[in-house]
Structures are given as structure tokens and as C-alpha cells.
Amino acid sequence: AVQALCQENRVRIEKRHTELGESLSSFIERHREQSEKTGEDLAAVHALCQENRGRADKRHVELGESVASLSERHQEHSEKVIEDLTAVQALCQALQKRTAKLELTATRSSSGGDALRRDFAELAERQELRDMELSSDFDDVKARV
């Protein structure tokens, strides 16, 4: 009876050993498949990261070029504005000189009379106010540029 029990236990142990071996083989196979899948996934993620890095680098270069171009255009525009304002200031000074000459001519003219002198004085005063406004505007714009 002991021998039969031992034989029965041996059969059960061998059966359980076979089951565990099969289970372990199955586990090892699943682990290998998951490792391969994880490796593929990691390779795909790495490729996406490289692609995104390439796009980001390209965009960075494009933005750098755009900023440089914008800065250059701003500098050119600023120089043009200063040139234009300088020309306007020169025109105002020329008008002021011309107004002064006309006023002097009117003052010297005997036929000009007081009314003409007042008109020229008024004109000179208005021109002077405009010159002051333009000069102030010019200084403001120049300071901003």
C-alpha cells in the first residue's frame, strides 16, 4: 500500500512538474513576445522623437531667420523715418526763412501797409507754432525710434 501511494505521488509530482514546466515555457514565451513588442514600441517612440527634434530644429532656424529679417526691416524703416523727419524739419526751416524774408519785404514796402504787415506777422506766428509742433513730434519720434 505504501508503495502504491508512493507511485501515485510520483505520478502526481511528475504531472505537476510537467504542468509547471509548460506554464514556465508559456510564461517565458509571453515575456519574450512582450519584450520584442516593448523594443519595437521604444524604437517607434525614438523615431518619433528624432522626427520631432528635426522639425523643431528646422522651425527654430526658420524663426531665427524671420526675426533677423524683421529686425533688418525695422532698422531700415527707422532710418527712413528719421530721414523723412529730417527732410520735413529742413522744409519747415526753409519755410520759416521764406516767411521771414516775405515779412521783411512787406515791412520795407511802402505800399504794403499795416494790414499786410499784420498778415505776415500772423503767418509767421502760425508758422512758428507749426515748426514747434513738428520739432516736438520729430523729437518724440526720434526718441521712440
Secondary structure, 3 states (H helix, E strand, C coil): CHHHHHHHHHHHHHHHHHHHHHHHHHHHHHHHHHHHHHHHHHHHHHHHHHHHHHHHHHHHHHHHHHHHHHHHHHHHHHHHHHHHHHHHHHHHHHHHHHHHHHHHHHHHCCCCHHHHHHHHHHHHHHHHHHHHHHHHHHHHHHHHC
